[in-house]
């Protein structure tokens, strides 16, 4: 007798289209009269029909959830093409949790290797931006006390400052692209016609995605500023983050950028230790 966990795993595989897993749901022979192969075929067909109903409902839920998370990707490709993306994506990366609000983090990487989307090289980066926006919307709140952060840095011994850890607001996400994905994203909002001509070679962007009181804000960053924040976001100390920024631009102005991001609430805490 299979365990409940085994049955659940079989059912999940059947919903994903595994024919062998679907067949395992047929009524065992010991539970029905042996009247010939016709009954086996009928039982298998009935099971497949029933599983197909669940499978269809499941794919509709995945499609609806991913369309809500990636509306610009869906608009750029058109819904029929996007449904194909969803089908291939679900087959490659089936959900591992019942909460579809957190499903889709691997879609940007999937799109980079998805052959039918090869003619849309910017699509994966647009997806990365939309996922960052979604994560920023769902992130936890954190108190913003810029005076306390400034005081912690101002009173720290100078020799300890390179080892300081600056914590970003939980909603902060950093996205970089070789394509003008911010213009693409803005041109494909519901209140825009979506027919704006954008040259893909006009230059890339480095973006900070952050939730403010009015909602999610998208801010363009200088490359060195992006490198600095990205290093802080990955847990590197202030000195290492400065090195990352200076490697991009030797004229990186730490004082100005530090005050700006503390004041704006990007940086919410400092630990000098």
N, C-alpha and C positions, 0 to 999 in steps of 0.2 A: 504494500500500500504506500504510494508516494506521500511524502510529507506535504503540509500546507505550503511551505516555502517552495518545494519542487513544483507544485501545481501552479503557484503564482509565477514562477520563472517560465514554465512552459506556456502559460497563458500570455505572458509578455512577449515571448518569442513568436507565438502564433499571431499576435496582433501586428508584429513587425513583418509578417509574411512568411514565416518559417513553415513550410508545408509539413515537415516531419513533426514539428511540435503540434501543429493543428491535428494531425492524424492521431496523436496520443490522447486526444480528448474524445475519441470515438468510444462508445459504450463497450466495455470489455466483454468478450464472448461469454464468460461465465454468468453474466447478468441478463442474457437474452437467449431465446431458443435458437438452436443451430438449424436454420432453415435454408442455408445455402449462401453462396457468395453475393446474391442480390441484396440481402439484408446488410451485409458488410458495406457494399457500395452505397446503399441508400443512407445508412448511418453516417458514413464518411461525408457524403454530400450534404446531409442535414447539418452536421457539425461545421463544415466549411461555410455554409450559408450563415449560420449563427455567429461564427467568429468574424465573418466578413462584415456583419452589421456593426459589431464592436470596433472592428478595424476602421471602418469608414467613419464612425463617430469619433474615434481617437484621432484620425488624421485631420478631420475637420477642426477638432480642438487645437491641434498643433498649428494648423494653418492660421486659425483665427488669432492664436496667441502670438505667433511670429509676425503676422501682418501688423498687429498692434504695436509690437516692439520695433519693427523695421519698416515703417510706412513709406519712407523715402526709397528704400531699396525696392519695395513692391511697386512704387510709382515709376521708378526708372526702368524696371524690367517689363512692366505690365503684369497683370494678375495671372494670366495663363503660364507665363514663364516662371513667375514666382512660385506658383503651385508645384511646378517641376522641381524647383530648388528645394522646396519644403519636403517633397517626397524623397528626394535623394539624401537630403540632410538627415531626416528622421531615420532612414535606413542605415546611414553611417554612424549617427550619434543619437540613438534613441534616448528619451528622457530617463533620468535615473531618480527622479523625484516626482511626486504628484503635483508639486507647485510649478505650474507652467510660467509663472512670473519670472522665474530665474532660469528659464530654458532659452538657450540661444547664445551663450557666451562663446561657443566655438564656431558660430556661423561665419564670422569674418575670415578665420583661417580656412574654413571649408571652401569659401568662395574663391580664395586665392588659387586653389587647386581644382576648381570645378570647370572642366573643359568647356561646357556650353557658355560660360561667362568669360571666356578668354578675351573676347572683344570688348569687354568692359573692365579694363584694368583698375579703374578707380572704385569699383563696386565694393570690394572688400573693405577699403578704407572708409567708405560711407557707412558700411555696416558697423565698423568699429566705432565710429562717431555715434551712431544711433544706440549702440549697446552702452557706451559711456554715458549718454544722456539718460538711458533707462536706469543704469546703476546709480547715477547721481540722484535721480528721483526717489529711489528706494533706500538710500543710505540713511544711517542714523543721524540724529541731530547731535550737535556738540556745541557747548557754550563758546562764545567768541569774546575773549577778554584781551583785546590788543594791548592795553596798558600793562597787564600782568606779563605778557610775553616780552614787551620792550623792557620792563623792569628786570626780568630774569636775565636778559642778555646784558643789560647795562651794568648790573651789579656782579656779574661773573668775573673771575680772574681772567686776565687777558690770555694767559697760557692755556686756559681750559676752553676758550671759545671754539677752536678748531674741532673739539670733540663734542660740541653741543649737538643735540638731536632736536630738530624742529619737526613738529607733527602737523601734517596737513589736515584740513577739515575732512571728515569721512566721506563727504560727497565729491571730493576732488578727483577728477580723472584727467589724464594727459593723453592726447592723441596727436600723432604727427603723420603727415602724408606728403608724398611728392606731387600730389594733385590738389587742385583748388576745391577741396571737399566742403569747405564752409560755404562757398558760393553755390556749389551744387545742392547742398542741403537746404539753404535758404530759398533757392529758386524752385524747390519742389515742396514747399509748404502748401497746405490746403488753400490758402488765400492767394496763391500765385498760379499763373497759368501753366507753368512748367515748360514753357517753350523758349526760355532765355538761352541764348547761345553762349557757351562758356568754352574757352580754349583750354584744353587739358595741359598745354605746355606753358601756361601763364605763370606757373610757379606753385610750389607747395605751401603748406601751412603747418604751424605748430599751435596747438590749441589747449587751453585749459577749460575743462567743463566743471562747473561748480553750481551747487544749488544755493541761491540767495532767497531772501524773503519773497520777492515776486515770482520766483520759479527758477528754473535752470538757466544759467547764463553761460554763454560761449565767448571766450576771450582769446584773441590772437596774441601769441607770444613771440618775442624775438628768439632765435634759435638758442642762444646761450642761456636765456632765461628759462626756456623749456628744459634744457639739459640740467640746469640747477634744480628746478622743481622735481624733475624726474628722479634725480639722485636722492633728494630728500624723501620722496615718496617711496623709494625702494629701501629706506632705512639707513642710508649712508649719513655720516656725520657732516657737520657744516663745512669743515675743511675739505673733505673729499668732494662735496657738492660744488664748492667754489672751484676746485681743480677741474671738474667736469665742464663747468661753464667757461672757464678761461681757455680750456682746450678748444672750445668752439669759437670764442671771441675774446682776444686778449684785453679788450676794452670793457669787459663786463663790469658794470657798476653795482657792486653788492649793496652799498648803503641805500641807493634809491630803490632797488628791487626789493630789498628786505623790508623797508618801511611800507612800500606799496602793498605787499602781500600780507603783511601783518594787519595793516589798516583795513584791507578789503575782507579780511577773514579767511584768506586762503591758509594762513598759518595760525593755528589755534592754541598751540602750546610749545614750550621750550623746556628742555631738560639739559642742564649743564653738567650736573653730577660731580 
